[in-house]
Amino acid sequence: MTNIHALLIAAGKSERMGAPKQVLPWGTTTLIAHQIDILQQAQLSVSVVLGAHAENIKNAIAHLNVQLIFNEDWEQGMGTSIACGVKAIHLSNTLINGILVALVDQPLISVAHFRSIITHFETGKQHIIVSKSHAGITGPPVLFDSEYLEELKTLQGDEGAKPIIKKHSAHVVFIPAESPLEDMDTPEAYQRMLKRANLQS
């Protein structure tokens, strides 16, 4: 069976939101607990990278079976959180075939989409499986073959893994996402997503 591990990035400060978005209510749970549940329903082991508000978030998910990773350099951008997470996962799982990078603030992405990404992944093909919305927007969730782990470990700055995806574009496979690949950065975006999910704030 293919050995794929999920890396959930939840280290941001949520400055534009005005509150830690990781622990915002989402139905009967929190945003981060919802995301972990979706990934685990897709039969993935989950590691979570924390940074800002780490203690608060840690308390909210203490009951869940996940590996917690703290990124001391979270303020330097998402690239450092991906690098930190990949290092920790690879250290504890050297036989890994791929790492699926997901963001905490994309709660509309379904279990079915994560399963589709995994289904399209073939070990040894150097695949980078990238999500693509109906509007043509591309981005996370992204599944990287283990071929790219050493490059992922060197990431810095706010661009995340975009430089690696661009560099290896010949190996990129796009998978349609049924939901918008929108990040939840503002209170307005939060309310918009709650409405789309038929949830009340």
C-alpha positions as a Markdown table, in Angstrom:
| # | Residue | x | y | z |
|---|---|---|---|---|
| 1 | Met | 0.0 | 0.0 | 0.0 |
| 2 | Thr | 1.2 | 3.5 | -0.8 |
| 3 | Asn | 2.6 | 5.3 | 2.2 |
| 4 | Ile | 1.3 | 8.9 | 2.0 |
| 5 | His | 1.3 | 11.3 | 5.0 |
| 6 | Ala | -0.7 | 14.5 | 5.3 |
| 7 | Leu | 1.0 | 17.7 | 6.5 |
| 8 | Leu | -1.6 | 20.2 | 7.7 |
| 9 | Ile | -0.2 | 23.8 | 7.8 |
| 10 | Ala | -1.7 | 25.7 | 10.8 |
| 11 | Ala | 1.1 | 28.0 | 11.9 |
| 12 | Gly | -0.2 | 31.4 | 10.7 |
| 13 | Lys | -1.0 | 34.4 | 12.9 |
| 14 | Ser | -4.5 | 35.0 | 11.3 |
| 15 | Glu | -3.8 | 38.8 | 11.4 |
| 16 | Arg | -6.5 | 39.7 | 8.9 |
| 17 | Met | -9.0 | 37.5 | 10.7 |
| 18 | Gly | -8.5 | 39.3 | 14.0 |
| 19 | Ala | -8.6 | 35.9 | 15.9 |
| 20 | Pro | -6.9 | 32.5 | 15.5 |
| 21 | Lys | -8.8 | 31.0 | 12.6 |
| 22 | Gln | -7.5 | 27.6 | 13.5 |
| 23 | Val | -9.9 | 27.4 | 16.4 |
| 24 | Leu | -12.9 | 29.2 | 14.9 |
| 25 | Pro | -16.2 | 27.3 | 15.2 |
| 26 | Trp | -17.0 | 25.0 | 12.3 |
| 27 | Gly | -20.3 | 23.2 | 12.9 |
| 28 | Thr | -20.0 | 21.4 | 16.2 |
| 29 | Thr | -16.2 | 21.5 | 16.2 |
| 30 | Thr | -13.3 | 23.8 | 15.3 |
| 31 | Leu | -11.9 | 24.6 | 11.9 |
| 32 | Ile | -8.7 | 22.7 | 12.6 |
| 33 | Ala | -10.4 | 19.6 | 14.1 |
| 34 | His | -12.7 | 19.5 | 11.0 |
| 35 | Gln | -9.7 | 19.6 | 8.7 |
| 36 | Ile | -8.0 | 16.8 | 10.7 |
| 37 | Asp | -11.2 | 14.7 | 10.6 |
| 38 | Ile | -11.5 | 15.1 | 6.8 |
| 39 | Leu | -7.9 | 14.0 | 6.2 |
| 40 | Gln | -8.3 | 11.0 | 8.6 |
| 41 | Gln | -11.5 | 10.0 | 6.8 |
| 42 | Ala | -9.3 | 9.9 | 3.6 |
| 43 | Gln | -7.2 | 7.3 | 5.5 |
| 44 | Leu | -4.2 | 9.6 | 6.0 |
| 45 | Ser | -1.9 | 9.9 | 9.0 |
| 46 | Val | -1.8 | 13.6 | 9.9 |
| 47 | Ser | 0.9 | 15.9 | 11.2 |
| 48 | Val | 0.1 | 19.4 | 12.1 |
| 49 | Val | 2.6 | 22.3 | 12.0 |
| 50 | Leu | 1.9 | 25.0 | 14.6 |
| 51 | Gly | 3.4 | 28.4 | 15.1 |
| 52 | Ala | 1.3 | 31.4 | 16.3 |
| 53 | His | -1.2 | 30.6 | 19.0 |
| 54 | Ala | 0.4 | 27.2 | 19.4 |
| 55 | Glu | -0.8 | 26.5 | 23.0 |
| 56 | Asn | -4.4 | 27.6 | 22.3 |
| 57 | Ile | -4.5 | 25.3 | 19.2 |
| 58 | Lys | -2.8 | 22.4 | 20.9 |
| 59 | Asn | -5.5 | 22.4 | 23.6 |
| 60 | Ala | -8.2 | 22.4 | 21.0 |
| 61 | Ile | -6.9 | 19.2 | 19.4 |
| 62 | Ala | -5.3 | 17.4 | 22.4 |
| 63 | His | -7.9 | 14.6 | 22.0 |
| 64 | Leu | -7.0 | 13.9 | 18.4 |
| 65 | Asn | -4.4 | 11.3 | 17.1 |
| 66 | Val | -2.0 | 13.6 | 15.3 |
| 67 | Gln | 1.7 | 14.4 | 15.3 |
| 68 | Leu | 2.3 | 18.0 | 16.5 |
| 69 | Ile | 5.2 | 19.9 | 15.0 |
| 70 | Phe | 6.2 | 23.4 | 16.2 |
| 71 | Asn | 7.9 | 25.7 | 13.7 |
| 72 | Glu | 10.0 | 28.3 | 15.5 |
| 73 | Asp | 10.4 | 30.3 | 12.3 |
| 74 | Trp | 6.7 | 30.5 | 11.4 |
| 75 | Glu | 6.9 | 34.3 | 11.1 |
| 76 | Gln | 9.2 | 33.9 | 8.1 |
| 77 | Gly | 6.4 | 32.4 | 6.0 |
| 78 | Met | 4.6 | 29.2 | 4.9 |
| 79 | Gly | 7.7 | 27.9 | 3.2 |
| 80 | Thr | 9.4 | 27.4 | 6.6 |
| 81 | Ser | 6.3 | 25.6 | 8.0 |
| 82 | Ile | 6.3 | 23.1 | 5.1 |
| 83 | Ala | 10.1 | 22.6 | 5.4 |
| 84 | Cys | 9.8 | 22.1 | 9.2 |
| 85 | Gly | 6.9 | 19.6 | 8.8 |
| 86 | Val | 8.5 | 17.6 | 6.0 |
| 87 | Lys | 11.7 | 17.2 | 8.1 |
| 88 | Ala | 9.8 | 15.9 | 11.1 |
| 89 | Ile | 7.7 | 13.5 | 9.0 |
| 90 | His | 10.6 | 12.1 | 7.1 |
| 91 | Leu | 12.6 | 11.6 | 10.3 |
| 92 | Ser | 9.9 | 9.4 | 11.8 |
| 93 | Asn | 8.8 | 7.8 | 8.5 |
| 94 | Thr | 11.8 | 7.2 | 6.2 |
| 95 | Leu | 9.9 | 4.8 | 3.9 |
| 96 | Ile | 7.4 | 7.5 | 2.9 |
| 97 | Asn | 6.2 | 7.6 | -0.7 |
| 98 | Gly | 4.7 | 11.1 | -0.6 |
| 99 | Ile | 3.5 | 14.0 | 1.5 |
| 100 | Leu | 0.2 | 15.7 | 1.0 |
| 101 | Val | 0.3 | 19.4 | 2.0 |
| 102 | Ala | -3.0 | 20.8 | 3.1 |
| 103 | Leu | -4.0 | 24.2 | 4.6 |
| 104 | Val | -6.1 | 24.7 | 7.7 |
| 105 | Asp | -8.2 | 27.4 | 6.1 |
| 106 | Gln | -9.7 | 25.4 | 3.2 |
| 107 | Pro | -12.6 | 23.7 | 5.0 |
| 108 | Leu | -14.8 | 23.3 | 1.9 |
| 109 | Ile | -12.5 | 20.7 | 0.4 |
| 110 | Ser | -14.1 | 17.3 | 0.7 |
| 111 | Val | -12.9 | 13.8 | 1.6 |
| 112 | Ala | -13.7 | 12.8 | -2.0 |
| 113 | His | -11.2 | 15.3 | -3.3 |
| 114 | Phe | -8.4 | 14.1 | -1.0 |
| 115 | Arg | -9.2 | 10.5 | -2.1 |
| 116 | Ser | -9.0 | 11.6 | -5.7 |
| 117 | Ile | -5.6 | 13.1 | -5.2 |
| 118 | Ile | -4.4 | 9.9 | -3.6 |
| 119 | Thr | -5.9 | 7.7 | -6.4 |
| 120 | His | -4.1 | 9.6 | -9.1 |
| 121 | Phe | -0.7 | 9.3 | -7.4 |
| 122 | Glu | 1.6 | 6.6 | -8.7 |
| 123 | Thr | 4.8 | 5.8 | -6.7 |
| 124 | Gly | 8.0 | 6.2 | -8.7 |
| 125 | Lys | 6.5 | 8.6 | -11.3 |
| 126 | Gln | 7.8 | 11.7 | -9.6 |
| 127 | His | 4.3 | 13.1 | -9.4 |
| 128 | Ile | 3.2 | 16.4 | -8.0 |
| 129 | Ile | -0.6 | 16.3 | -7.8 |
| 130 | Val | -2.0 | 19.8 | -7.7 |
| 131 | Ser | -5.6 | 20.8 | -7.1 |
| 132 | Lys | -7.4 | 23.0 | -9.7 |
| 133 | Ser | -10.7 | 24.8 | -9.2 |
| 134 | His | -13.4 | 25.3 | -11.9 |
| 135 | Ala | -12.1 | 29.0 | -12.1 |
| 136 | Gly | -8.7 | 27.7 | -13.1 |
| 137 | Ile | -7.1 | 28.5 | -9.8 |
| 138 | Thr | -4.4 | 26.0 | -8.8 |
| 139 | Gly | -2.8 | 25.3 | -5.4 |
| 140 | Pro | -3.1 | 23.2 | -2.2 |
| 141 | Pro | -3.9 | 20.5 | -1.4 |
| 142 | Val | -0.8 | 19.3 | -3.2 |
| 143 | Leu | 0.7 | 15.8 | -3.0 |
| 144 | Phe | 4.5 | 15.6 | -3.5 |
| 145 | Asp | 6.3 | 12.4 | -4.4 |
| 146 | Ser | 9.2 | 11.5 | -2.0 |
| 147 | Glu | 11.5 | 12.5 | -4.8 |
| 148 | Tyr | 11.0 | 16.1 | -3.7 |
| 149 | Leu | 11.4 | 15.8 | 0.0 |
| 150 | Glu | 14.9 | 17.2 | 0.1 |
| 151 | Glu | 13.8 | 20.3 | -1.9 |
| 152 | Leu | 10.8 | 20.7 | 0.4 |
| 153 | Lys | 13.0 | 20.8 | 3.4 |
| 154 | Thr | 14.8 | 23.9 | 2.1 |
| 155 | Leu | 11.7 | 26.0 | 1.5 |
| 156 | Gln | 11.6 | 29.6 | 2.9 |
| 157 | Gly | 9.4 | 32.7 | 2.6 |
| 158 | Asp | 5.7 | 33.2 | 1.9 |
| 159 | Glu | 5.5 | 31.4 | -1.5 |
| 160 | Gly | 5.1 | 28.0 | 0.1 |
| 161 | Ala | 6.0 | 25.2 | -2.4 |
| 162 | Lys | 5.2 | 27.2 | -5.6 |
| 163 | Pro | 8.9 | 27.3 | -6.6 |
| 164 | Ile | 9.2 | 23.5 | -6.6 |
| 165 | Ile | 5.9 | 23.1 | -8.5 |
| 166 | Lys | 7.1 | 25.6 | -11.1 |
| 167 | Lys | 10.6 | 24.0 | -11.4 |
| 168 | His | 9.1 | 20.5 | -12.0 |
| 169 | Ser | 6.1 | 21.5 | -14.1 |
| 170 | Ala | 6.6 | 18.5 | -16.4 |
| 171 | His | 5.7 | 16.2 | -13.5 |
| 172 | Val | 2.6 | 18.1 | -12.4 |
| 173 | Val | -0.8 | 16.5 | -12.6 |
| 174 | Phe | -3.8 | 18.7 | -12.1 |
| 175 | Ile | -6.9 | 17.3 | -10.3 |
| 176 | Pro | -10.2 | 19.1 | -10.5 |
| 177 | Ala | -11.6 | 20.4 | -7.2 |
| 178 | Glu | -15.4 | 20.6 | -6.8 |
| 179 | Ser | -15.1 | 23.5 | -4.4 |
| 180 | Pro | -13.3 | 26.9 | -4.7 |
| 181 | Leu | -9.7 | 26.7 | -3.5 |
| 182 | Glu | -10.2 | 29.9 | -1.5 |
| 183 | Asp | -8.2 | 30.7 | 1.6 |
| 184 | Met | -10.1 | 31.9 | 4.6 |
| 185 | Asp | -8.2 | 35.1 | 5.5 |
| 186 | Thr | -10.9 | 37.5 | 6.6 |
| 187 | Pro | -14.2 | 37.5 | 8.7 |
| 188 | Glu | -16.1 | 38.0 | 5.5 |
| 189 | Ala | -14.5 | 35.0 | 3.9 |
| 190 | Tyr | -15.3 | 33.0 | 7.0 |
| 191 | Gln | -19.0 | 33.9 | 6.9 |
| 192 | Arg | -19.0 | 33.2 | 3.1 |
| 193 | Met | -17.7 | 29.7 | 3.7 |
| 194 | Leu | -20.1 | 29.0 | 6.6 |
| 195 | Lys | -22.9 | 29.9 | 4.3 |
| 196 | Arg | -21.6 | 27.6 | 1.5 |
| 197 | Ala | -21.3 | 24.8 | 4.0 |
| 198 | Asn | -24.8 | 25.5 | 5.3 |
| 199 | Leu | -23.4 | 26.1 | 8.8 |
| 200 | Gln | -24.3 | 28.9 | 11.2 |
| 201 | Ser | -21.7 | 31.1 | 12.8 |
